[in-house]
């Protein structure tokens, strides 16, 4: 019989008080001897991403019981980019990822439960849940709980991505309020995450490539029979994992992370997958440099899928063609097929049951959509650690952009400048102070990018920012997540209007053309307080964002929370 950490010796104080609580909940002594599985439910009625999860949690609890376990539903914060970015300058979005991981740790470790079923939905839930699983190293199965059905408007496909982009066009006076309102009323036809290859679907698929989700379960339409089958299979498997003592750190190896990065590159996944996978690697204490993997693998991985917004195919078509499993099978020798997965088998054994690429939506490796990477990491004098560029599948733009900087300290000021015509073709719009520390919590820089598109300036104005970008749409020459960020002493803090900046995607560089002596003088003035940006007089945040600012690590360490000194990678 499996020895469970959740079972205490009869007669002891922990046994007595726990039994008193659980008997009052209607549990028998027989129930209390079973493996105790946390059903991690990030439910909320604030957003459609989460509106179906209570029913999913109930089904998972039933399946746990059928498998001989005892399910306990626990809750976490449930952030939605479209809802929770309204306050805190958008800082409650990325920071909530880490709050999720600590919510789980407090509940599961405090109660000494035996395993977890994690119901992943919107963007930050999958990485936050994975981070907790990696940190506490408890048998865990991840469950992608599905994407939302999209709608139509005036005879055209319409989803949340279209609404987000259209808002930028409206801001520039190129789309009527009536049109935008009509789109917003028709874009979302059911619960689940954003349709398309955004961050949520990308991270659900990454879970499958990492081997911590059941094979063949991502992406999936929310509420479909396939989703319900996947939920029940995962819940049953979680009970078995406790008996087998198969834990996340045995699965989250370097080979697993290489498999996940390979999949992300092959489907042109969200750029946010880079920092999220790095955060999981940090929590697993794996020593894996995920940013380095994206650079090393970029030119070796063919592009096998072009799902909206990266290409013409819908997420529904992608799922019907076999989804992540079919892509993984098509990648063949580019994967570490000997990596162990949550099934207890190897990835290669799991993929033996997967469909092959259909040749249209999912291409074979010898006939890809392209061989140029669409997730490009750049470095240089403006981005000494890194920056990230997302390219469209069919992008045919120039690979280099040089122009004078137009510097803004927040998205609204940049939007006002665009509306007033202060940003002209040939300029480089610099948007700084939006990094993990600067916001704090990492601000969203996508609205000015979409406004550029609305103003007809895509490809004619470049953007460089230390903020994060939407996993759904990036337009033009846009370098996001520049690190070190301005608030952490990065060169972005030293840029002035008129400075020449070059973004060279062939050389994979982002450079500031200012003499070293001049930069040194600017840094001296900045550190002396003689020069301050527009937000220097703002009060320090209080509460959660204050804790986040004091403890967040750089992006290259996944922006995880730790009180360690800068550069200490222990």
Secondary structure, DSSP 8 states (H G I E B T S, - for coil): ----TT---TTSHHHHHHHHHHHHTT--HHHHTSEEEEEEE---SSSTTTTTHHHHHHHHHHHHHHTTEEEEEEE-----HHHHTSSGGGTTTHHHHHHHHHHHHHHHHHHT-SEEEEEE-SHHHHHHHHHHHHHHT--EEEEE--B--BEEETTEEE-HHHHHHHHHHHHTTSS-HHHHHHHHHHSB-SSSB-SSSSHHHHHHHHHHHHT-B-TT--S-BTTSHHHHHHHHHHHHHHHHHHHHT--HHHH--HHHHHHHHHHHHHTT--THHHHHHHHHHHHTT----HHHHHHHHTTTS-B-B-BTTSSSB-HHHHHHTTHHHHHHHHHGGGS-TT-B-TTSSBHHHHHTTS----SSSB--GGG-SBSS-SEEEEBSSS-SSEEEEE--TT----SEEEEEEEEESSHHHHHHHHHHT-S-TT-EEEE-S-SHHHHTS--B-HHHHHHHHHTT-BTTBEEEESSB--SS---SSEEEEEES-GGGT-GGGG--TT-EEEEETTTTEEEEE--HHHHHHHHHHHHHTSS--TTTTS----THHHHHHHHB--GGGTT-B----TT---
